[in-house]
């Protein structure tokens, strides 16, 4: 089957443990990180607008080519899912999700073992660098992060193992697969011509969770997908579930397939996304080889100017309240703050307003509008330079506003030859990687206890 699950760069998220994008070790070691331009603002995904203990017994569950995966390993990965979604996993879903976590841990173990067989070294220092970066992004030390994870039923060891697996797999792909992939100049030119011919057509930013299925486990996989869909409907993190459960190569980046036209996807998925709006998630869809849940994150027209592609210069003004302050108690201050920012007097007035409320100002340049939460995008689309958004946030975590200091439109030109070449090359690497992992599973000696 044509590889349509194009993986974005490995340099995205390890986990959503602290509600932040955590860069993988592979990013530091193998590829430059793709940074969310709005990350420094630490914005909530759904801003509100104003007017389990560790298991005591460790027992072997599975032995993969002589290496043990314990019940504790499984439970701690499940706990990461609970942390990422900021809610416990429903009791009636734990057993089926545990089986999916186990499947992913088996794949991870096979990837690490295959890397060792190829004499690929992943040092503790490689992993430490990412752990330090992850902890720093949450304003914690590695020790503090370890204590936090432990208090929530997981462990720093579980994240370190996941980082190790992703480094191993990325380096193994580089050594065994990438060198054997080739893309011709004529293929690249053909893609560019197709894009130019499609100017004005809609394309979608698509996320995917994919589980493979065959005749022997189809019912079980379908049930698992139903559980995942229900959890997503109840507010679960799509990126978090994709990271932990998806069997597509895009799992490493939270299921992100990037910008896709419907005809680039299997008919079942292409037809589904045409009926979806940004923010919508599909029911599980049967496709060749398994089941998929897709999410439409955004829609745009190919090679057509779009104000959402603008690059912004922003100032964020934030104020905080003493712990225990209620909404009713904060309301007078919120009303005055809203009035102050409505009359902020341009970007230069941010510091004055912050001073009146003992707040702080964070400046951020080169922020892509599309990296902002949808509700903030809608407000900024209507704003002129010098205006500020309505206050947003919460009394508990702080209330803030964004002041628009500059906006640069982006030329909607076709991607460069090198960009198209890189995408085609990555698609072929992903296809061969899936086949390679399939072969590793086929040849493994797996003892279930």
DANOR-V866764 format. One record per residue. N is the residue number from 1. RES is the residue in one letter. PHI is phi in whole degrees, 0 to 359 (999 if undefined). PSI is psi in degrees with one decimal (999 if undefined). Layout:
n: <N	N>
res: <RES	RES>
phi: <PHI	PHI>
psi: <PSI	PSI>
This chain:
n: <1	2	3	4	5	6	7	8	9	10	11	12	13	14	15	16	17	18	19	20	21	22	23	24	25	26	27	28	29	30	31	32	33	34	35	36	37	38	39	40	41	42	43	44	45	46	47	48	49	50	51	52	53	54	55	56	57	58	59	60	61	62	63	64	65	66	67	68	69	70	71	72	73	74	75	76	77	78	79	80	81	82	83	84	85	86	87	88	89	90	91	92	93	94	95	96	97	98	99	100	101	102	103	104	105	106	107	108	109	110	111	112	113	114	115	116	117	118	119	120	121	122	123	124	125	126	127	128	129	130	131	132	133	134	135	136	137	138	139	140	141	142	143	144	145	146	147	148	149	150	151	152	153	154	155	156	157	158	159	160	161	162	163	164	165	166	167	168	169	170	171	172	173	174	175	176	177	178	179	180	181	182	183	184	185	186	187	188	189	190	191	192	193	194	195	196	197	198	199	200	201	202	203	204	205	206	207	208	209	210	211	212	213	214	215	216	217	218	219	220	221	222	223	224	225	226	227	228	229	230	231	232	233	234	235	236	237	238	239	240	241	242	243	244	245	246	247	248	249	250	251	252	253	254	255	256	257	258	259	260	261	262	263	264	265	266	267	268	269	270	271	272	273	274	275	276	277	278	279	280	281	282	283	284	285	286	287	288	289	290	291	292	293	294	295	296	297	298	299	300	301	302	303	304	305	306	307	308	309	310	311	312	313	314	315	316	317	318	319	320	321	322	323	324	325	326	327	328	329	330	331	332	333	334	335	336	337	338	339	340	341	342	343	344	345	346	347	348	349	350	351	352	353	354	355	356	357	358	359	360	361	362	363	364	365	366	367	368	369	370	371	372	373	374	375	376	377	378	379	380	381	382	383	384	385	386	387	388	389	390	391	392	393	394	395	396	397	398	399	400	401	402	403	404	405	406	407	408	409	410	411	412	413	414	415	416	417	418	419	420	421	422	423	424	425	426	427	428	429	430	431	432	433	434	435	436	437	438	439	440	441	442	443	444	445	446	447	448	449>
res: <X	X	X	X	X	X	X	X	X	X	X	X	X	X	X	X	X	X	X	X	X	X	X	X	X	X	X	X	X	X	X	X	X	X	X	X	X	X	X	X	X	X	X	X	X	X	X	X	X	X	X	X	X	X	X	X	X	X	X	X	X	X	X	X	X	X	X	X	X	X	X	X	X	X	X	X	X	X	X	X	X	X	X	X	X	X	X	X	X	X	X	X	X	X	X	X	X	X	X	X	X	X	X	X	X	X	X	X	X	X	X	X	X	X	X	X	X	X	X	X	X	X	X	X	X	X	X	X	X	X	X	X	X	X	X	X	X	X	X	X	X	X	X	X	X	X	X	X	X	X	X	X	X	X	X	X	X	X	X	X	X	X	X	X	X	X	X	X	X	X	X	X	X	X	X	X	X	X	X	X	X	X	X	X	X	X	X	X	X	X	X	X	X	X	X	X	X	X	X	X	X	X	X	X	X	X	X	X	X	X	X	X	X	X	X	X	X	X	X	X	X	X	X	X	X	X	X	X	X	X	X	X	X	X	X	X	X	X	X	X	X	X	X	X	X	X	X	X	X	X	X	X	X	X	X	X	X	X	X	X	X	X	X	X	X	X	X	X	X	X	X	X	X	X	X	X	X	X	X	X	X	X	X	X	X	X	X	X	X	X	X	X	X	X	X	X	X	X	X	X	X	X	X	X	X	X	X	X	X	X	X	X	X	X	X	X	X	X	X	X	X	X	X	X	X	X	X	X	X	X	X	X	X	X	X	X	X	X	X	X	X	X	X	X	X	X	X	X	X	X	X	X	X	X	X	X	X	X	X	X	X	X	X	X	X	X	X	X	X	X	X	X	X	X	X	X	X	X	X	X	X	X	X	X	X	X	X	X	X	X	X	X	X	X	X	X	X	X	X	X	X	X	X	X	X	X	X	X	X	X	X	X	X	X	X	X	X	X	X	X	X	X	X	X	X	X	X	X	X	X	X	X	X	X	X	X	X	X	X	X	X	X	X	X	X	X	X	X	X>
phi: <999	302	283	252	272	295	285	282	296	294	278	253	255	274	192	253	306	250	74	240	285	251	288	281	298	300	296	291	264	239	209	293	290	264	263	291	293	261	299	295	277	51	273	290	291	234	294	275	263	252	310	999	289	294	299	273	243	256	228	290	253	217	243	252	49	91	256	271	249	265	301	297	303	294	297	289	291	298	296	300	297	296	296	300	266	55	199	290	283	305	301	283	253	299	299	290	292	298	296	291	300	300	301	293	294	297	299	299	296	297	294	294	297	295	295	298	297	267	59	268	264	242	278	300	296	302	287	303	299	288	301	297	293	298	297	297	294	260	57	227	274	305	295	295	295	298	292	298	299	299	293	255	91	246	198	295	298	295	291	299	295	295	299	301	297	287	298	302	292	296	290	293	301	298	280	262	242	300	294	263	260	225	230	275	301	293	294	296	297	296	295	298	296	296	295	296	290	265	308	95	286	277	228	235	275	244	247	216	242	236	238	284	212	223	297	277	234	303	295	294	295	299	295	299	295	297	296	297	300	298	295	294	297	270	106	297	284	299	298	297	291	296	301	269	241	295	257	276	297	284	302	298	244	69	83	288	265	80	275	227	270	307	289	278	257	305	307	298	279	300	295	292	291	297	266	251	250	307	96	271	235	278	295	304	242	283	230	300	93	163	229	229	246	243	237	262	268	196	224	210	255	297	54	237	304	220	300	289	275	298	252	249	248	231	239	254	254	231	233	233	234	301	302	94	294	271	299	296	292	278	304	301	294	299	296	294	296	299	292	296	283	293	241	292	74	94	299	292	273	298	295	296	298	301	296	294	241	52	264	224	240	241	264	214	259	56	272	285	304	293	277	278	303	308	297	285	302	299	291	293	302	266	264	260	302	103	268	237	288	297	298	214	121	207	297	290	254	108	246	214	219	249	259	277	260	189	214	246	284	257	292	279	278	294	298	286	304	295	294	293	303	297	293	297	298	295	300	289	298	296	297	293	295	298	294	296	295	301	293	297	296	297	268	285	258	241	251	272	251>
psi: <138.9	136.2	105.3	-7.9	68.7	119.1	135.6	-178.6	149.8	-12.2	39.4	-116.3	139.1	-38.7	164.5	34.3	-41.9	18.9	15.3	156.7	124.4	120.5	141.8	159.7	-31.9	-30.2	-45.2	-31.3	-32.2	-25.1	149.5	139.5	142.2	107.7	135.7	120.7	-17.2	6.5	-35.5	-19.8	-15.9	55.9	141.9	146.2	-33.9	74.8	139.1	126.7	143.9	152.8	999	117.7	156.3	144.2	144.1	-22.6	128.5	120.7	149.9	134.8	-44.8	141.7	117.2	107.6	40.3	-6.4	132.5	134.7	118.7	167.2	-35.7	-41.5	-44.6	-47.9	-36.6	-33.1	-37.7	-38.9	-35.4	-38.7	-42.0	-41.2	-45.1	-36.9	-2.7	35.3	149.7	152.0	128.6	141.2	-34.3	-4.3	-12.5	-44.9	-45.6	-38.4	-32.1	-39.2	-38.6	-40.1	-41.9	-43.3	-42.0	-37.4	-34.9	-46.6	-43.4	-42.6	-42.9	-37.7	-43.2	-42.2	-41.2	-37.6	-42.3	-39.3	-26.8	11.5	38.2	120.5	129.8	106.0	161.5	-33.7	-37.3	-45.5	-39.7	-38.7	-41.3	-40.3	-42.8	-40.9	-40.6	-48.5	-41.5	-36.3	-23.1	11.4	42.5	161.0	161.8	-36.6	-42.9	-39.8	-39.8	-40.4	-38.5	-47.9	-42.5	-40.2	-19.0	12.1	5.3	-157.3	157.1	-29.2	-37.9	-42.2	-39.9	-39.2	-40.3	-41.6	-44.9	-43.1	-39.5	-38.1	-46.8	-45.3	-40.9	-44.5	-33.5	-41.6	-43.6	-41.1	-41.3	-24.9	-50.8	-36.6	-21.2	4.4	136.7	147.1	128.8	150.8	-36.9	-31.1	-41.4	-45.4	-35.8	-39.5	-44.0	-41.3	-39.5	-40.2	-42.7	-36.4	-23.6	10.3	129.5	-16.5	154.4	142.0	159.0	140.6	113.3	137.6	152.1	140.0	120.4	132.1	130.5	150.3	151.5	-175.8	-26.4	-24.4	15.6	-45.7	-40.4	-44.0	-41.6	-40.4	-41.4	-42.2	-35.6	-39.9	-43.2	-43.1	-44.0	-40.6	-38.7	-38.8	-28.2	10.7	4.6	152.6	119.8	-44.0	-42.4	-44.7	-37.3	-42.6	-43.0	-26.8	-28.3	141.5	10.6	157.1	-19.4	-3.3	-35.9	-21.6	32.5	26.4	4.9	118.6	-5.6	-160.9	125.9	143.3	150.0	-37.1	-12.0	-12.2	161.8	150.7	-39.9	-41.9	-38.4	-42.7	-35.6	-45.9	-24.6	-25.6	2.2	152.4	162.0	134.2	-9.1	150.9	135.4	158.7	160.1	132.7	129.2	126.2	172.1	121.1	-4.3	-146.5	146.8	144.3	128.7	147.6	135.0	115.1	-28.9	163.5	141.4	169.8	134.4	130.9	32.3	135.4	134.3	122.1	-21.5	-12.8	0.4	152.0	127.7	152.5	123.6	153.3	132.1	124.5	122.7	144.2	154.2	165.2	151.2	147.7	135.4	-5.2	132.0	166.0	-40.6	-40.5	-33.2	-16.3	-44.0	-42.1	-41.0	-41.0	-44.0	-38.1	-42.5	-40.3	-38.2	-43.0	-23.3	-24.2	38.7	-23.4	34.6	176.1	-31.3	-13.6	-1.9	-45.3	-37.3	-46.0	-43.5	-40.5	-34.8	-23.9	17.4	38.6	-168.9	158.2	131.8	124.6	142.3	121.9	162.7	41.5	120.6	128.0	-36.2	-15.0	-10.0	153.9	145.8	-40.6	-36.2	-34.4	-45.1	-39.7	-46.1	-29.7	-29.5	-2.0	154.0	157.6	131.4	-13.6	163.4	153.3	165.0	154.6	145.6	166.4	-142.1	157.6	-36.1	-40.6	-1.2	148.7	140.7	170.0	155.6	127.5	126.0	111.4	-18.2	152.4	121.4	125.8	147.7	133.5	121.6	54.4	163.8	152.3	155.7	166.0	-45.2	-37.3	-43.7	-41.6	-46.3	-38.9	-45.3	-41.2	-42.6	-39.2	-41.3	-37.6	-41.6	-40.3	-47.4	-32.2	-42.2	-41.0	-38.5	-43.6	-37.1	-42.4	-36.3	-41.0	-41.8	-37.8	-5.6	151.2	108.0	120.2	110.3	129.1	999>
